[in-house]
């Protein structure tokens, strides 16, 4: 059922189940908070308690509400209680420890005031700086500073106009070599790499099969495409295969014509769950039903596989089996932006039709150099084994 013979090594994932008592108490806690929230909203409506949250003006009451009622309810009554635990500004490099700006609230977290003090050496539990390349000193910083003095901080143009530098060409050649694909294209924002490119690949009359736990950028890109979207259970190959069979047997709704394209959207590592995509099985199904595969390696590239080349290398598969290889530079490479790799025809098509390529400003030169330097370190082309040892440590 799971095509287990495709794996070159055992693939067993185990996740700790939430204890029943913890789950019950959590739901009870949310229920109590919700009840008290409605009580406090009633008091605010009668001016017994002051509310500082965004509300509609009196003269706009007859218009369609600008704010979603439940979102406001959650912010007012639940999130506000723990708001001080989130969105804390840091004022240092996102290393193992960070420096944080101290702030206080005198109105129960509605507003904050900064004291001017800095709290030092806070343990960092939420950074994407997987391999430690986002530092203020070292090879990457020195290379980026040198490029900054030569090219400046910004390009102020798109790739199709005056924003195509030799550094961008060097980066894309390096990314293609790193991934083992024919060609690659870099973008200035990782989120936009998904949200602004999927609609260039599929549209009306096409079908997208998306994992239920896919990132918001994939979800947004799929919705913007205008294609029909169907969701399969997370990492469940029976669910995916059933959707593929139904799509081929029944075709498009009403007309019953065959779908123009069927595109499978998956991630390499699902960051919130920590699970790895069952890629050999997905590829087997993709080939069996003649569909296309879009792989988002935002969290796996640079940090997974013997040499950091992501989930494809982790399973010992060929990059040619993945039609669209997407990833970001914001995590393992300590920079910003994203990329798409694949066949040369695909990348040439995206250079013309991708909104991120046509309208978005090019990557900043120092950021490009940061990516190039860190990627060469991971590949071992800097003359050291630092990148290899870091990748093995993360894996």
C-alpha positions as CSV (number, residue, x, y, z in Angstrom):
1,X,0.0,0.0,0.0
2,X,2.8,2.4,0.9
3,X,5.3,1.4,-1.8
4,X,7.7,0.7,1.0
5,X,10.1,-1.1,-1.4
6,X,11.0,2.3,-2.9
7,X,12.9,3.3,0.2
8,X,16.6,2.7,0.4
9,X,16.4,2.6,4.1
10,X,13.7,2.2,6.8
11,X,11.4,5.1,7.1
12,X,9.6,5.1,10.4
13,X,8.2,8.3,11.9
14,X,6.9,8.3,15.4
15,X,5.2,11.3,17.1
16,X,4.2,11.6,20.7
17,X,0.5,11.5,21.2
18,X,-1.1,14.2,23.3
19,X,-2.2,12.8,26.6
20,X,-6.0,12.6,27.0
21,X,-5.9,14.6,30.2
22,X,-3.9,17.4,28.6
23,X,-6.2,17.5,25.6
24,X,-9.3,17.6,27.8
25,X,-8.0,20.3,30.1
26,X,-6.9,22.4,27.1
27,X,-10.4,22.3,25.6
28,X,-12.0,23.1,28.9
29,X,-9.6,26.0,29.4
30,X,-10.5,27.4,25.9
31,X,-14.2,26.9,26.8
32,X,-13.9,28.9,30.0
33,X,-12.0,31.7,28.3
34,X,-14.6,31.9,25.6
35,X,-17.5,32.1,28.1
36,X,-15.6,34.9,30.0
37,X,-14.9,36.5,26.6
38,X,-18.6,36.8,25.8
39,X,-19.3,38.2,29.3
40,X,-16.6,40.9,28.9
41,X,-17.9,41.7,25.4
42,X,-21.3,42.2,27.0
43,X,-19.8,44.5,29.6
44,X,-18.0,46.5,26.8
45,X,-21.2,46.9,24.8
46,X,-22.8,48.5,27.8
47,X,-19.7,50.7,28.5
48,X,-19.0,49.0,31.7
49,X,-15.5,48.0,30.5
50,X,-13.3,49.9,28.1
51,X,-12.3,48.2,24.9
52,X,-9.2,49.5,23.0
53,X,-9.4,47.1,20.1
54,X,-10.1,48.2,16.5
55,X,-13.8,48.7,16.0
56,X,-16.1,50.1,13.4
57,X,-17.0,53.8,13.6
58,X,-20.6,54.6,14.4
59,X,-21.3,56.1,10.9
60,X,-20.1,52.8,9.3
61,X,-22.4,50.5,11.1
62,X,-24.6,50.0,8.0
63,X,-21.7,49.0,5.8
64,X,-20.2,45.6,5.5
65,X,-17.9,45.1,8.5
66,X,-14.2,45.6,7.8
67,X,-13.1,43.4,10.7
68,X,-14.0,39.7,11.1
69,X,-16.0,39.3,14.3
70,X,-14.5,36.1,15.5
71,X,-10.9,37.2,14.8
72,X,-11.6,40.3,16.9
73,X,-13.1,38.1,19.6
74,X,-10.0,36.0,19.8
75,X,-7.7,39.0,19.8
76,X,-9.7,40.8,22.5
77,X,-10.3,37.9,24.9
78,X,-7.7,35.2,24.4
79,X,-4.6,36.4,22.6
80,X,-4.5,39.7,24.6
81,X,-3.9,37.7,27.8
82,X,-0.7,36.2,26.4
83,X,0.3,38.9,23.9
84,X,3.5,39.7,25.9
85,X,4.9,36.3,25.0
86,X,4.9,37.1,21.2
87,X,6.2,39.7,18.8
88,X,9.1,40.5,21.1
89,X,11.6,42.7,19.2
90,X,15.2,41.5,19.2
91,X,18.3,43.7,18.7
92,X,21.0,41.2,17.9
93,X,21.9,38.4,15.5
94,X,19.5,35.4,15.6
95,X,22.1,33.0,17.1
96,X,21.7,30.5,19.9
97,X,21.1,33.4,22.2
98,X,19.6,36.8,21.4
99,X,19.3,40.3,22.9
100,X,15.8,41.5,23.4
101,X,14.3,44.9,24.0
102,X,12.5,45.3,27.3
103,X,8.9,46.4,27.2
104,X,6.2,46.9,29.8
105,X,2.4,47.3,29.6
106,X,0.2,49.4,32.0
107,X,-3.1,48.4,30.4
108,X,-3.1,44.6,30.4
109,X,-1.2,44.1,27.1
110,X,-3.3,46.5,25.0
111,X,-0.3,48.7,24.4
112,X,3.4,48.4,25.2
113,X,6.1,50.9,26.2
114,X,9.8,50.3,25.7
115,X,12.0,51.0,28.7
116,X,15.2,51.5,26.7
117,X,16.9,48.6,28.4
118,X,18.2,45.5,26.6
119,X,17.7,42.0,28.1
120,X,20.8,40.0,27.0
121,X,21.4,36.3,26.4
122,X,17.8,35.1,25.9
123,X,17.8,31.5,24.6
124,X,16.5,31.5,21.0
125,X,13.9,28.7,20.4
126,X,12.2,30.1,17.3
127,X,14.8,31.0,14.7
128,X,15.2,29.5,11.2
129,X,19.0,30.0,11.5
130,X,19.5,26.2,11.2
131,X,23.2,26.1,10.3
132,X,24.3,29.3,12.0
133,X,25.2,31.3,8.8
134,X,23.2,34.4,9.9
135,X,26.1,35.9,11.9
136,X,27.7,39.4,12.1
137,X,31.2,38.0,11.7
138,X,32.9,35.4,9.6
139,X,33.3,34.5,6.0
140,X,29.7,35.2,4.9
141,X,29.7,38.6,6.6
142,X,33.0,39.6,5.1
143,X,32.0,38.6,1.6
144,X,28.6,40.4,1.9
145,X,30.3,43.5,3.2
146,X,32.7,43.5,0.2
147,X,29.9,43.2,-2.3
148,X,28.0,45.9,-0.4
149,X,30.8,48.4,-1.1
150,X,30.9,47.4,-4.8
151,X,27.2,47.1,-5.7
152,X,25.4,48.9,-3.0
153,X,22.5,47.7,-0.9
154,X,19.7,47.6,-3.5
155,X,19.1,47.1,-7.2
156,X,16.0,49.3,-7.5
157,X,14.8,47.4,-10.6
158,X,13.3,44.1,-11.7
159,X,15.3,41.3,-13.4
160,X,13.7,42.1,-16.7
161,X,14.8,45.7,-16.7
162,X,17.9,47.0,-15.0
163,X,18.1,44.7,-12.1
164,X,19.9,41.7,-13.5
165,X,23.4,41.6,-12.1
166,X,26.2,39.2,-12.8
167,X,25.8,38.1,-9.1
168,X,22.3,37.0,-9.8
169,X,23.5,34.9,-12.7
170,X,26.3,33.4,-10.6
171,X,23.8,32.5,-7.8
172,X,21.4,30.8,-10.2
173,X,24.1,28.7,-11.8
174,X,25.3,27.7,-8.3
175,X,21.7,26.8,-7.1
176,X,21.2,24.7,-10.3
177,X,24.4,22.8,-9.6
178,X,23.6,22.4,-6.0
179,X,20.2,20.9,-6.7
180,X,21.4,18.8,-9.7
181,X,18.9,20.4,-12.1
182,X,19.3,22.1,-15.5
183,X,18.4,25.6,-14.4
184,X,17.2,27.7,-11.5
185,X,15.7,31.1,-10.8
186,X,16.1,33.2,-7.6
187,X,13.4,35.4,-6.2
188,X,13.5,38.2,-3.6
189,X,11.0,36.7,-1.2
190,X,10.4,33.1,-0.1
191,X,6.7,33.4,0.5
192,X,6.2,35.1,-2.9
193,X,8.1,32.3,-4.6
194,X,5.1,30.1,-3.9
195,X,2.2,32.6,-3.9
196,X,3.3,34.3,-7.2
197,X,4.5,31.4,-9.3
198,X,1.9,28.6,-9.0
199,X,-0.6,30.6,-11.0
200,X,2.0,30.8,-13.8
201,X,2.0,27.0,-14.0
202,X,-1.6,26.1,-13.6
203,X,-5.0,27.8,-14.2
204,X,-8.6,27.2,-15.0
205,X,-9.2,23.6,-16.1
206,X,-6.2,22.4,-14.0
207,X,-6.3,20.4,-10.8
208,X,-4.2,20.9,-7.7
209,X,-3.9,18.1,-5.1
210,X,-2.6,19.7,-2.0
211,X,-1.5,18.2,1.3
212,X,-3.8,19.3,4.1
213,X,-0.9,20.7,6.1
214,X,0.8,22.7,3.4
215,X,2.2,26.1,4.2
216,X,0.0,29.3,3.8
217,X,2.2,30.4,0.8
218,X,1.3,27.2,-1.1
219,X,-2.4,27.6,-0.2
220,X,-2.5,31.2,-1.3
221,X,-0.7,30.4,-4.6
222,X,-3.1,27.6,-5.3
223,X,-6.1,29.8,-4.7
224,X,-4.7,32.6,-6.9
225,X,-4.2,30.2,-9.7
226,X,-7.9,29.7,-10.4
227,X,-7.4,26.0,-10.6
228,X,-9.6,23.5,-8.9
229,X,-8.1,22.5,-5.5
230,X,-8.6,19.2,-3.7
231,X,-7.0,18.3,-0.4
232,X,-5.5,14.9,0.6
233,X,-4.8,13.8,4.1
234,X,-1.3,14.6,5.4
235,X,1.3,12.2,4.0
236,X,-1.5,9.7,3.3
237,X,-0.8,7.9,0.0
238,X,-4.1,6.1,-0.1
239,X,-5.9,9.5,0.1
240,X,-3.7,11.0,-2.6
241,X,-4.1,8.0,-4.9
242,X,-7.9,8.0,-4.5
243,X,-8.0,11.7,-5.6
244,X,-5.7,10.9,-8.6
245,X,-7.9,8.0,-9.7
246,X,-11.1,10.0,-9.3
247,X,-9.6,12.9,-11.2
248,X,-8.7,10.7,-14.2
249,X,-11.9,8.7,-14.2
250,X,-14.3,11.5,-13.8
251,X,-12.4,14.5,-15.3
252,X,-13.6,18.0,-14.8
253,X,-17.0,18.7,-13.1
254,X,-20.0,18.9,-15.4
255,X,-18.1,18.7,-18.7
256,X,-16.2,15.5,-17.8
257,X,-13.3,16.7,-20.0
258,X,-9.8,15.6,-18.9
259,X,-7.9,17.9,-16.7
260,X,-5.4,20.0,-18.5
261,X,-2.8,19.4,-15.8
262,X,-2.8,17.7,-12.4
263,X,-0.2,19.2,-10.0
264,X,0.7,17.7,-6.6
265,X,1.8,20.1,-3.9
266,X,3.9,18.8,-1.0
267,X,6.6,20.1,1.3
268,X,9.9,18.4,2.1
269,X,9.6,18.9,5.9
270,X,6.4,20.1,7.5
271,X,7.8,22.5,10.0
272,X,4.9,22.6,12.5
273,X,4.7,18.8,12.7
274,X,8.3,17.8,12.0
275,X,7.2,15.1,9.5
276,X,9.1,14.3,6.3
277,X,7.1,13.9,3.0
278,X,6.9,10.3,1.8
279,X,8.6,11.4,-1.4
280,X,9.3,8.0,-3.0
281,X,5.7,7.1,-2.9
282,X,4.5,10.5,-4.1
283,X,6.9,10.2,-7.1
284,X,5.7,6.7,-7.8
285,X,2.1,7.9,-7.9
286,X,3.0,10.9,-9.9
287,X,4.6,8.7,-12.6
288,X,1.7,6.2,-12.5
289,X,-1.0,8.8,-13.1
290,X,1.1,11.1,-15.4
291,X,0.8,14.2,-13.1
292,X,3.3,16.9,-12.1
293,X,5.0,17.4,-8.7
294,X,5.7,20.7,-6.9
295,X,8.1,20.2,-4.0
296,X,8.6,23.0,-1.4
297,X,11.9,22.4,0.4
298,X,11.9,25.6,2.5
299,X,12.9,23.7,5.7
300,X,14.8,20.8,4.2
301,X,17.2,22.3,1.7
302,X,20.7,22.8,3.2
303,X,19.8,20.9,6.3
304,X,18.7,17.4,5.2
305,X,20.6,14.7,3.3
306,X,24.2,13.6,3.5
307,X,25.4,16.8,1.8
308,X,22.5,19.1,2.6
309,X,20.7,18.8,-0.7
310,X,17.4,18.3,0.8
311,X,14.7,15.6,0.9
312,X,15.5,14.3,-2.6
313,X,19.0,13.4,-1.5
314,X,17.8,12.1,1.8
315,X,15.8,9.4,0.0
316,X,18.5,8.8,-2.6
317,X,16.2,9.9,-5.5
318,X,16.9,11.7,-8.7
319,X,16.1,15.5,-9.0
320,X,14.7,14.7,-12.5
321,X,11.7,13.0,-10.8
322,X,10.6,16.3,-9.3
323,X,9.1,18.7,-11.8
324,X,9.3,21.9,-9.8
325,X,11.9,22.1,-7.0
326,X,11.2,25.1,-4.8
327,X,13.0,26.3,-1.7
328,X,14.0,29.4,0.3
329,X,17.3,31.1,1.3
330,X,15.8,32.3,4.6
331,X,16.6,29.4,6.7
332,X,19.7,27.2,6.1
333,X,21.5,29.9,4.2
334,X,20.8,32.7,6.7
335,X,19.6,35.2,4.1
336,X,16.4,36.0,2.3
337,X,14.5,35.0,-0.9
338,X,13.6,31.8,-2.6
339,X,14.3,29.8,-5.8
340,X,12.7,27.4,-8.2
341,X,14.7,24.8,-10.0
342,X,13.9,22.3,-12.8
343,X,14.1,21.9,-16.5
344,X,15.5,24.8,-18.6
345,X,12.3,25.1,-20.5
346,X,10.4,25.5,-17.2
347,X,12.7,28.2,-15.8
348,X,12.8,30.1,-19.2
349,X,9.0,30.1,-19.1
350,X,8.9,31.5,-15.5
351,X,11.3,34.2,-16.4
352,X,8.7,35.5,-18.8
353,X,5.4,34.8,-17.1
354,X,6.2,34.8,-13.3
355,X,4.8,37.9,-11.6
356,X,7.7,37.8,-9.1
357,X,10.2,38.0,-12.0
358,X,8.3,40.6,-14.0
359,X,7.2,43.0,-11.2
360,X,9.3,42.3,-8.1
361,X,12.6,44.0,-7.3
362,X,15.7,41.9,-7.6
363,X,17.6,40.4,-4.7
364,X,19.9,42.7,-2.9
365,X,23.6,42.1,-3.9
366,X,24.9,41.6,-0.3
367,X,22.0,39.1,0.3
368,X,23.0,37.3,-2.9
369,X,26.6,37.1,-1.8
370,X,25.5,35.7,1.6
371,X,23.7,32.9,-0.2
372,X,26.6,32.2,-2.5
373,X,29.1,32.0,0.3
374,X,27.0,29.9,2.6
375,X,26.0,27.5,-0.2
376,X,29.6,27.0,-1.3
377,X,30.4,26.3,2.4
378,X,27.7,23.6,2.5
379,X,29.0,22.2,-0.8
380,X,32.5,22.1,0.5
381,X,33.8,24.5,-2.2
382,X,35.2,26.9,0.4
383,X,38.1,24.6,1.2
384,X,36.7,23.5,4.6
385,X,34.3,20.8,5.9
386,X,32.3,23.2,8.1
387,X,29.2,22.9,5.9
388,X,29.2,19.1,5.8
389,X,29.6,18.8,9.6
390,X,26.8,21.3,10.2
391,X,24.5,19.5,7.9
392,X,25.2,16.2,9.5
393,X,24.7,17.7,13.0
394,X,21.2,19.1,12.0
395,X,20.2,15.8,10.4
